[in-house]
Amino acid sequence: MIKFLDLKKSNKKYEEQLKLAFNNFIDSGYYILGNGVTNFENEFASYCGTKHCIGVANGLDALTLIFRGYIEMGLLKKGDEVIVPANTYIASVLAISENDLVPVFVEPNAYTYLVEASEIKKHFTEKTKAILVVHLYGGLVEVEEIRKIVSTKTLIVEDSAQAHGSISSEGLKAGNLGNASGFSFYPTKNLGALGDGGAVTTNDLQLANTILKLRNYGGIVRNVNEIKGINSRLHDIQARFLSVKLNDLENLNSRRREIAKQYIKGINNIKVDLPLWDKSNNHVFHQFVIKSEFRNELKDFLFKNGVQTDIHYPTAITKQGAFTEYSDLEFPITFMLHSKILSLPIYPELTDVEVHKVITIVNKF
Ligand SMILES: *Cc1c(COP(=O)(O)O)cnc(C)c1O
């Protein structure tokens, strides 16, 4: 069976280094916000090309604290509208609703799965105060184009949870394209911890300082609570693991792109649509998502022939019980995608033989 993901295999490569990191962690005697976190924050800011990186507990908190930070700074207030793609993961929308901001859903391009400036323009009003762009599946949204059509005061926040290392045509990395960005280091992401983890990157010193406080009970100095914060700290042990894996991220992303090229070259079944990609480094293939009219049959056929697949995601957010207030809204492209999309295995440890087996079976369908 070719597994959809094999996290044990993914982490086994780094076993020696991870054990060394763990030993150093024990010996440090400092288990919350220690050197492991500070070092990783510096390394990840430098990797993304941003001035600041603040480690937090997970990706949802990273996004939630960005909006909360802007509320603290007086740049956003309850009821302000935030444009967000309708076909994202639910965390993107929860970060908005959790702050009493109002999500305004927009449709993606049916071939790249990403939102575009033209669609955002249609929904941009004077109530729009922020845009949450989601680099879904690892493909980079064209933030430069969006910047041109919104007001200069509009905050552009990136959800980079699936796009660590994606590079724009201007040479900027995900996390450095808007005003602030949230990352997740959930174990399955391109840069994955061995547990939960997340980070905010930004070039805005005031936002960085606000989030440093928010993640730690509202203060940086012990027993000084300047604002009402929460407890959302990146674990020092996970930060140390992430430093080990960050060193190899470029290789991992190249291997993902290599597999994507093999899929695109090899798959020629007319019942299958391939994702649109210009072969540049603006994609890190967190997922390789194909479309088919016969998605469920294709999924069963692949499984019976020894290939596990997954669906990201089977149900639109507006059709979830959590967001019934939006259940009457129509999103034809998004709903079509949820019924047709299928994710093929694309983790870097897949062998060429396995990739070719997947191609052969898809073509046989
Ligand atoms: C994984 C993910 C998140 C949330 O990350 P967690 O670490 O699980 O909280 C947010 N947005 C997107 C697009 C994701 O894929």
Ligand as a Chemical Component Dictionary entry (heavy atoms), coordinates in Angstrom:
data_LIG
# 
_chem_comp.id                   LIG 
_chem_comp.type                 NON-POLYMER 
_chem_comp.pdbx_formal_charge   0 
_chem_comp.three_letter_code    LIG 
# 
loop_
_chem_comp_atom.comp_id 
_chem_comp_atom.atom_id 
_chem_comp_atom.alt_atom_id 
_chem_comp_atom.type_symbol 
_chem_comp_atom.charge 
_chem_comp_atom.model_Cartn_x 
_chem_comp_atom.model_Cartn_y 
_chem_comp_atom.model_Cartn_z 
_chem_comp_atom.pdbx_ordinal 
LIG C1 C1 C 0 -3.216 23.605 9.028  1  
LIG C2 C2 C 0 -3.861 24.876 8.642  2  
LIG C3 C3 C 0 -4.202 25.854 9.599  3  
LIG C4 C4 C 0 -4.196 25.625 11.072 4  
LIG O1 O1 O 0 -3.053 25.136 11.637 5  
LIG P1 P1 P 0 -3.078 24.373 13.038 6  
LIG O2 O2 O 0 -1.644 24.346 13.419 7  
LIG O3 O3 O 0 -3.663 23.021 12.817 8  
LIG O4 O4 O 0 -3.895 25.177 13.997 9  
LIG C5 C5 C 0 -4.679 27.066 9.132  10 
LIG N1 N1 N 0 -4.869 27.307 7.815  11 
LIG C6 C6 C 0 -4.590 26.383 6.891  12 
LIG C7 C7 C 0 -4.802 26.722 5.447  13 
LIG C8 C8 C 0 -4.088 25.129 7.264  14 
LIG O5 O5 O 0 -3.820 24.214 6.329  15 
# 
loop_
_chem_comp_bond.comp_id 
_chem_comp_bond.atom_id_1 
_chem_comp_bond.atom_id_2 
_chem_comp_bond.value_order 
_chem_comp_bond.pdbx_ordinal 
LIG C1 C2 SING 1  
LIG C2 C3 SING 2  
LIG C2 C8 DOUB 3  
LIG C3 C4 SING 4  
LIG C3 C5 DOUB 5  
LIG C4 O1 SING 6  
LIG O1 P1 SING 7  
LIG P1 O2 DOUB 8  
LIG P1 O3 SING 9  
LIG P1 O4 SING 10 
LIG C5 N1 SING 11 
LIG N1 C6 DOUB 12 
LIG C6 C7 SING 13 
LIG C6 C8 SING 14 
LIG C8 O5 SING 15 
# 
